[in-house]
Amino acid sequence: MSAPFIPLSAHPLHLETVQAFQAEHRLPAQEALARFEQLVAAKTGVAFAVAVSSGTAAIHLALKLAGVRPGDVVLAPAFTYVATINPIRYLGAEPLLIDAEEDTWNLDPTLLREAIQDCLQRGKRPAACLVVNTYGTPAKWGAILAACGEHGIPVIEDAAESLGATVDEKPSGSLGDIGITSFNTNKVVTCFGGGAVLLKDEQQAERVLYWATQARSALPYYEHREVGYNYRMSPLQALWGLTDLPELDERVRRRRAVFQRYREELGDLITKMQHEDAGAYSNRWLSSFVFRGERALALQQHLLELRIESRPLWNPMHHQPAFSDVNAYRNGVSDRLFRSGICLPSGHRLSADDQERVVAVICHFFRQATNG
């Protein structure tokens, strides 16, 4: 009999939980959305949240709200998932990729300053800067905000992976001028899809909602004065979020405990991990480590053969064929992370026994590599 499968992160479908919530509260569709948005805003420390169909849609609307137009330059991390970068192209703008720094694996503030200065010397002030808190660990926000603030560059926080993280007790999602988050199936809190734009201004929230609902004018008949999008979150997803989001803090606590057990039990097999900057608190969405040697893909395959799901660290955006024409400020950090790093099973439902099995398989893999 084969060993049970250990997923990277999993959310079981408990439909009865949502049914019981709806039976108790009897929420009309629009009220479910409104209540979910209020809860999201409260959890992320912003005044307003607009629930949309995905984190990618949220980035698209955030960039549009920041005023990004065709031909503009948008500063963005090289070490991220493609959903961060694609919306820049949706708007006809050009990403300018910034490599990661060694400590948090997020956008490097030193390279950011260099990129900004080069853009200014060419007479092309960047229209926005997108910052991701990679794998749930906050970036070096003080340095990034200072670099962009000196030149009036709006900062969009991509908190898709970092819901529940904080910097100086300020929630992730509220750290930039505009924030976004995701409720995709693999996130700490899920609506089995969906996302939100996180805003500090009511007029901005109204504007984003207008675009997300096909830009329909407030008239008794259908009138559309500009192009809009079918980006509104469904009420059923919002209902699921209302049952899931209250568990955020406990889930973050459990994921941090998973990360710490890996750190202690894998010991000197680990050569690099994400460090929390001063005042930062990571949600440890995925427990991600660099191991001895450049063996990430081989380790991933070995784990999979034993029914353990894992994932290599991000293949940098400057290596993606879709962005082969994009300029990048590189220092080699994201390349090294991709070659040698891996994300291990990290879910808040991961049992101690299953985690011990993951650790034992990894230790055996490296003993064989050493002896072979």
Rosetta blueprint (number, residue, H / E / L):
1 M L
2 S L
3 A L
4 P L
5 F L
6 I E
7 P L
8 L L
9 S L
10 A L
11 H L
12 P L
13 L L
14 H L
15 L H
16 E H
17 T H
18 V H
19 Q H
20 A H
21 F H
22 Q H
23 A H
24 E H
25 H H
26 R L
27 L L
28 P L
29 A H
30 Q H
31 E H
32 A H
33 L H
34 A H
35 R H
36 F H
37 E H
38 Q H
39 L H
40 V H
41 A H
42 A H
43 K H
44 T H
45 G L
46 V L
47 A L
48 F E
49 A E
50 V E
51 A E
52 V E
53 S L
54 S L
55 G H
56 T H
57 A H
58 A H
59 I H
60 H H
61 L H
62 A H
63 L H
64 K H
65 L H
66 A L
67 G L
68 V L
69 R L
70 P L
71 G L
72 D L
73 V E
74 V E
75 L E
76 A E
77 P E
78 A L
79 F L
80 T L
81 Y L
82 V H
83 A H
84 T H
85 I H
86 N H
87 P H
88 I H
89 R H
90 Y H
91 L L
92 G L
93 A L
94 E E
95 P E
96 L E
97 L E
98 I E
99 D L
100 A E
101 E L
102 E L
103 D L
104 T L
105 W L
106 N L
107 L E
108 D L
109 P H
110 T H
111 L H
112 L H
113 R H
114 E H
115 A H
116 I H
117 Q H
118 D H
119 C H
120 L H
121 Q H
122 R L
123 G L
124 K L
125 R L
126 P L
127 A L
128 A E
129 C E
130 L E
131 V E
132 V E
133 N L
134 T H
135 Y H
136 G H
137 T L
138 P L
139 A L
140 K L
141 W H
142 G H
143 A H
144 I H
145 L H
146 A H
147 A H
148 C H
149 G H
150 E L
151 H L
152 G L
153 I L
154 P L
155 V E
156 I E
157 E E
158 D E
159 A L
160 A L
161 E L
162 S L
163 L L
164 G L
165 A L
166 T E
167 V E
168 D L
169 E L
170 K E
171 P E
172 S L
173 G L
174 S L
175 L L
176 G L
177 D L
178 I E
179 G E
180 I E
181 T E
182 S E
183 F L
184 N L
185 T L
186 N L
187 K L
188 V L
189 V L
190 T L
191 C L
192 F L
193 G L
194 G L
195 G E
196 A E
197 V E
198 L E
199 L E
200 K L
201 D L
202 E H
203 Q H
204 Q H
205 A H
206 E H
207 R H
208 V H
209 L H
210 Y H
211 W H
212 A H
213 T E
214 Q L
215 A L
216 R E
217 S L
218 A L
219 L L
220 P L
221 Y L
222 Y L
223 E L
224 H E
225 R L
226 E L
227 V L
228 G L
229 Y L
230 N E
231 Y L
232 R E
233 M L
234 S L
235 P H
236 L H
237 Q H
238 A H
239 L H
240 W H
241 G H
242 L H
243 T H
244 D H
245 L H
246 P H
247 E H
248 L H
249 D H
250 E H
251 R H
252 V H
253 R H
254 R H
255 R H
256 R H
257 A H
258 V H
259 F H
260 Q H
261 R H
262 Y H
263 R H
264 E H
265 E H
266 L H
267 G H
268 D H
269 L H
270 I E
271 T E
272 K E
273 M E
274 Q L
275 H L
276 E L
277 D L
278 A L
279 G L
280 A E
281 Y E
282 S L
283 N L
284 R L
285 W L
286 L L
287 S E
288 S E
289 F E
290 V E
291 F E
292 R L
293 G L
294 E L
295 R L
296 A H
297 L H
298 A H
299 L H
300 Q H
301 Q H
302 H H
303 L H
304 L H
305 E H
306 L L
307 R L
308 I E
309 E L
310 S L
311 R E
312 P E
313 L L
314 W L
315 N L
316 P L
317 M H
318 H H
319 H H
320 Q L
321 P H
322 A H
323 F H
324 S L
325 D L
326 V L
327 N L
328 A E
329 Y E
330 R L
331 N L
332 G L
333 V H
334 S H
335 D H
336 R H
337 L H
338 F H
339 R H
340 S H
341 G E
342 I E
343 C E
344 L E
345 P L
346 S L
347 G L
348 H L
349 R L
350 L L
351 S L
352 A H
353 D H
354 D H
355 Q H
356 E H
357 R H
358 V H
359 V H
360 A H
361 V H
362 I H
363 C H
364 H H
365 F H
366 F H
367 R H
368 Q H
369 A H
370 T H
371 N H
372 G L
